Amino acid sequence: MRKASEYRQHAADCRALAAKMEHANERDLLLRMAATWEEMAHERERSTARDGEGE
């Protein structure tokens, strides 16, 4: 299973790409993707805490 830190890196990559986009719809899509990656990171952290696993 992937680590929360990997999901956060994907989110950061999406935000970096979004900053370079000229069109608002492209920026918005990348920012929504970043939010989804962040949500996945939070869920992974909750899952590992609940299961007593480390990252």
N, CA, C and O atoms as CSV, one atom per row, in Angstrom:
chain,resi,resn,atom,element,x,y,z
A,1,MET,N,N,0.845,-1.179,0.000
A,1,MET,CA,C,0.000,0.000,0.000
A,1,MET,C,C,0.891,1.244,0.000
A,1,MET,O,O,1.968,1.246,0.596
A,2,ARG,N,N,0.446,2.262,-0.650
A,2,ARG,CA,C,1.231,3.494,-0.728
A,2,ARG,C,C,1.223,4.254,0.585
A,2,ARG,O,O,0.337,4.086,1.423
A,3,LYS,N,N,2.220,5.084,0.735
A,3,LYS,CA,C,2.347,5.911,1.932
A,3,LYS,C,C,1.638,7.242,1.730
A,3,LYS,O,O,1.505,7.729,0.607
A,4,ALA,N,N,1.189,7.818,2.832
A,4,ALA,CA,C,0.544,9.130,2.783
A,4,ALA,C,C,1.488,10.160,2.183
A,4,ALA,O,O,1.044,11.068,1.479
A,5,SER,N,N,2.775,10.034,2.448
A,5,SER,CA,C,3.741,10.997,1.909
A,5,SER,C,C,3.791,10.947,0.374
A,5,SER,O,O,4.028,11.968,-0.272
A,6,GLU,N,N,3.572,9.775,-0.196
A,6,GLU,CA,C,3.534,9.670,-1.660
A,6,GLU,C,C,2.315,10.415,-2.210
A,6,GLU,O,O,2.407,11.125,-3.212
A,7,TYR,N,N,1.174,10.243,-1.538
A,7,TYR,CA,C,-0.035,10.951,-1.973
A,7,TYR,C,C,0.164,12.461,-1.871
A,7,TYR,O,O,-0.268,13.213,-2.745
A,8,ARG,N,N,0.819,12.895,-0.803
A,8,ARG,CA,C,1.061,14.334,-0.633
A,8,ARG,C,C,1.997,14.860,-1.721
A,8,ARG,O,O,1.844,15.994,-2.175
A,9,GLN,N,N,2.954,14.050,-2.135
A,9,GLN,CA,C,3.852,14.477,-3.210
A,9,GLN,C,C,3.081,14.635,-4.521
A,9,GLN,O,O,3.315,15.581,-5.274
A,10,HIS,N,N,2.170,13.715,-4.788
A,10,HIS,CA,C,1.330,13.842,-5.990
A,10,HIS,C,C,0.504,15.128,-5.919
A,10,HIS,O,O,0.347,15.826,-6.921
A,11,ALA,N,N,-0.016,15.435,-4.739
A,11,ALA,CA,C,-0.799,16.659,-4.564
A,11,ALA,C,C,0.065,17.885,-4.839
A,11,ALA,O,O,-0.370,18.819,-5.513
A,12,ALA,N,N,1.277,17.880,-4.321
A,12,ALA,CA,C,2.194,19.004,-4.550
A,12,ALA,C,C,2.527,19.143,-6.035
A,12,ALA,O,O,2.610,20.254,-6.560
A,13,ASP,N,N,2.714,18.019,-6.697
A,13,ASP,CA,C,3.001,18.051,-8.138
A,13,ASP,C,C,1.830,18.651,-8.909
A,13,ASP,O,O,2.029,19.443,-9.830
A,14,CYS,N,N,0.622,18.277,-8.537
A,14,CYS,CA,C,-0.565,18.831,-9.200
A,14,CYS,C,C,-0.655,20.341,-8.985
A,14,CYS,O,O,-0.962,21.091,-9.912
A,15,ARG,N,N,-0.385,20.782,-7.746
A,15,ARG,CA,C,-0.443,22.223,-7.472
A,15,ARG,C,C,0.631,22.980,-8.253
A,15,ARG,O,O,0.387,24.084,-8.739
A,16,ALA,N,N,1.815,22.387,-8.370
A,16,ALA,CA,C,2.894,23.036,-9.123
A,16,ALA,C,C,2.516,23.163,-10.592
A,16,ALA,O,O,2.749,24.200,-11.211
A,17,LEU,N,N,1.934,22.110,-11.144
A,17,LEU,CA,C,1.487,22.171,-12.541
A,17,LEU,C,C,0.362,23.191,-12.706
A,17,LEU,O,O,0.328,23.930,-13.689
A,18,ALA,N,N,-0.553,23.225,-11.744
A,18,ALA,CA,C,-1.675,24.161,-11.817
A,18,ALA,C,C,-1.177,25.600,-11.877
A,18,ALA,O,O,-1.759,26.434,-12.570
A,19,ALA,N,N,-0.114,25.887,-11.162
A,19,ALA,CA,C,0.431,27.245,-11.135
A,19,ALA,C,C,0.959,27.673,-12.499
A,19,ALA,O,O,1.092,28.867,-12.768
A,20,LYS,N,N,1.256,26.715,-13.349
A,20,LYS,CA,C,1.805,27.015,-14.669
A,20,LYS,C,C,0.749,27.070,-15.769
A,20,LYS,O,O,1.048,27.460,-16.897
A,21,MET,N,N,-0.478,26.683,-15.447
A,21,MET,CA,C,-1.527,26.616,-16.456
A,21,MET,C,C,-2.085,28.005,-16.766
A,21,MET,O,O,-2.303,28.822,-15.871
A,22,GLU,N,N,-2.304,28.245,-18.037
A,22,GLU,CA,C,-2.872,29.527,-18.465
A,22,GLU,C,C,-4.387,29.534,-18.364
A,22,GLU,O,O,-4.986,30.571,-18.076
A,23,HIS,N,N,-5.002,28.406,-18.595
A,23,HIS,CA,C,-6.459,28.333,-18.631
A,23,HIS,C,C,-7.019,27.915,-17.271
A,23,HIS,O,O,-6.535,26.974,-16.640
A,24,ALA,N,N,-8.035,28.630,-16.846
A,24,ALA,CA,C,-8.630,28.394,-15.534
A,24,ALA,C,C,-9.172,26.977,-15.398
A,24,ALA,O,O,-9.056,26.368,-14.334
A,25,ASN,N,N,-9.764,26.445,-16.470
A,25,ASN,CA,C,-10.330,25.104,-16.359
A,25,ASN,C,C,-9.241,24.054,-16.127
A,25,ASN,O,O,-9.472,23.076,-15.416
A,26,GLU,N,N,-8.072,24.243,-16.712
A,26,GLU,CA,C,-6.955,23.319,-16.483
A,26,GLU,C,C,-6.433,23.456,-15.056
A,26,GLU,O,O,-6.145,22.458,-14.394
A,27,ARG,N,N,-6.312,24.706,-14.584
A,27,ARG,CA,C,-5.882,24.942,-13.204
A,27,ARG,C,C,-6.851,24.299,-12.220
A,27,ARG,O,O,-6.443,23.621,-11.277
A,28,ASP,N,N,-8.139,24.523,-12.455
A,28,ASP,CA,C,-9.153,23.985,-11.553
A,28,ASP,C,C,-9.110,22.462,-11.503
A,28,ASP,O,O,-9.222,21.874,-10.428
A,29,LEU,N,N,-8.950,21.829,-12.642
A,29,LEU,CA,C,-8.870,20.376,-12.682
A,29,LEU,C,C,-7.679,19.877,-11.867
A,29,LEU,O,O,-7.814,18.939,-11.080
A,30,LEU,N,N,-6.527,20.492,-12.051
A,30,LEU,CA,C,-5.332,20.074,-11.311
A,30,LEU,C,C,-5.481,20.334,-9.812
A,30,LEU,O,O,-5.013,19.539,-8.997
A,31,LEU,N,N,-6.119,21.423,-9.450
A,31,LEU,CA,C,-6.335,21.711,-8.032
A,31,LEU,C,C,-7.327,20.730,-7.409
A,31,LEU,O,O,-7.181,20.359,-6.244
A,32,ARG,N,N,-8.328,20.308,-8.172
A,32,ARG,CA,C,-9.247,19.278,-7.685
A,32,ARG,C,C,-8.512,17.953,-7.521
A,32,ARG,O,O,-8.753,17.217,-6.564
A,33,MET,N,N,-7.614,17.654,-8.458
A,33,MET,CA,C,-6.813,16.437,-8.340
A,33,MET,C,C,-5.939,16.499,-7.090
A,33,MET,O,O,-5.813,15.510,-6.368
A,34,ALA,N,N,-5.339,17.655,-6.836
A,34,ALA,CA,C,-4.508,17.825,-5.642
A,34,ALA,C,C,-5.334,17.593,-4.378
A,34,ALA,O,O,-4.871,16.945,-3.440
A,35,ALA,N,N,-6.540,18.118,-4.358
A,35,ALA,CA,C,-7.413,17.936,-3.192
A,35,ALA,C,C,-7.749,16.464,-2.994
A,35,ALA,O,O,-7.822,15.989,-1.861
A,36,THR,N,N,-7.950,15.751,-4.077
A,36,THR,CA,C,-8.232,14.317,-3.983
A,36,THR,C,C,-7.031,13.556,-3.429
A,36,THR,O,O,-7.188,12.675,-2.584
A,37,TRP,N,N,-5.828,13.893,-3.905
A,37,TRP,CA,C,-4.613,13.256,-3.376
A,37,TRP,C,C,-4.480,13.535,-1.883
A,37,TRP,O,O,-4.126,12.636,-1.121
A,38,GLU,N,N,-4.759,14.772,-1.451
A,38,GLU,CA,C,-4.680,15.119,-0.032
A,38,GLU,C,C,-5.690,14.314,0.783
A,38,GLU,O,O,-5.384,13.827,1.871
A,39,GLU,N,N,-6.893,14.184,0.239
A,39,GLU,CA,C,-7.920,13.395,0.908
A,39,GLU,C,C,-7.463,11.938,1.056
A,39,GLU,O,O,-7.677,11.316,2.097
A,40,MET,N,N,-6.845,11.414,0.025
A,40,MET,CA,C,-6.330,10.050,0.079
A,40,MET,C,C,-5.219,9.929,1.131
A,40,MET,O,O,-5.132,8.917,1.826
A,41,ALA,N,N,-4.381,10.946,1.245
A,41,ALA,CA,C,-3.323,10.937,2.260
A,41,ALA,C,C,-3.930,10.898,3.658
A,41,ALA,O,O,-3.479,10.140,4.517
A,42,HIS,N,N,-4.959,11.720,3.883
A,42,HIS,CA,C,-5.624,11.734,5.191
A,42,HIS,C,C,-6.249,10.372,5.488
A,42,HIS,O,O,-6.149,9.864,6.605
A,43,GLU,N,N,-6.882,9.799,4.493
A,43,GLU,CA,C,-7.509,8.492,4.688
A,43,GLU,C,C,-6.457,7.426,5.001
A,43,GLU,O,O,-6.674,6.558,5.846
A,44,ARG,N,N,-5.334,7.498,4.324
A,44,ARG,CA,C,-4.252,6.535,4.580
A,44,ARG,C,C,-3.746,6.679,6.009
A,44,ARG,O,O,-3.497,5.681,6.686
A,45,GLU,N,N,-3.593,7.924,6.471
A,45,GLU,CA,C,-3.150,8.148,7.841
A,45,GLU,C,C,-4.167,7.604,8.844
A,45,GLU,O,O,-3.789,6.977,9.834
A,46,ARG,N,N,-5.441,7.841,8.593
A,46,ARG,CA,C,-6.480,7.312,9.486
A,46,ARG,C,C,-6.439,5.781,9.494
A,46,ARG,O,O,-6.580,5.149,10.541
A,47,SER,N,N,-6.248,5.212,8.329
A,47,SER,CA,C,-6.206,3.760,8.194
A,47,SER,C,C,-5.024,3.160,8.955
A,47,SER,O,O,-5.171,2.159,9.657
A,48,THR,N,N,-3.862,3.776,8.810
A,48,THR,CA,C,-2.675,3.237,9.485
A,48,THR,C,C,-2.783,3.427,11.002
A,48,THR,O,O,-2.338,2.574,11.770
A,49,ALA,N,N,-3.368,4.537,11.427
A,49,ALA,CA,C,-3.548,4.771,12.862
A,49,ALA,C,C,-4.530,3.761,13.449
A,49,ALA,O,O,-4.323,3.239,14.544
A,50,ARG,N,N,-5.584,3.498,12.715
A,50,ARG,CA,C,-6.606,2.560,13.178
A,50,ARG,C,C,-6.051,1.141,13.234
A,50,ARG,O,O,-6.353,0.392,14.164
A,51,ASP,N,N,-5.247,0.769,12.251
A,51,ASP,CA,C,-4.700,-0.588,12.157
A,51,ASP,C,C,-3.397,-0.757,12.930
A,51,ASP,O,O,-2.861,-1.861,13.022
A,52,GLY,N,N,-2.893,0.339,13.483
A,52,GLY,CA,C,-1.658,0.265,14.255
A,52,GLY,C,C,-0.422,0.060,13.396
A,52,GLY,O,O,0.600,-0.434,13.874
A,53,GLU,N,N,-0.516,0.444,12.120
A,53,GLU,CA,C,0.619,0.306,11.210
A,53,GLU,C,C,1.424,1.591,11.215
A,53,GLU,O,O,0.912,2.658,11.553
A,54,GLY,N,N,2.670,1.479,10.840
A,54,GLY,CA,C,3.484,2.662,10.604
A,54,GLY,C,C,3.451,2.989,9.141
A,54,GLY,O,O,3.002,2.179,8.330
A,55,GLU,N,N,3.921,4.170,8.787
A,55,GLU,CA,C,3.974,4.534,7.378
A,55,GLU,C,C,5.195,3.903,6.827
A,55,GLU,O,O,5.485,4.052,5.640
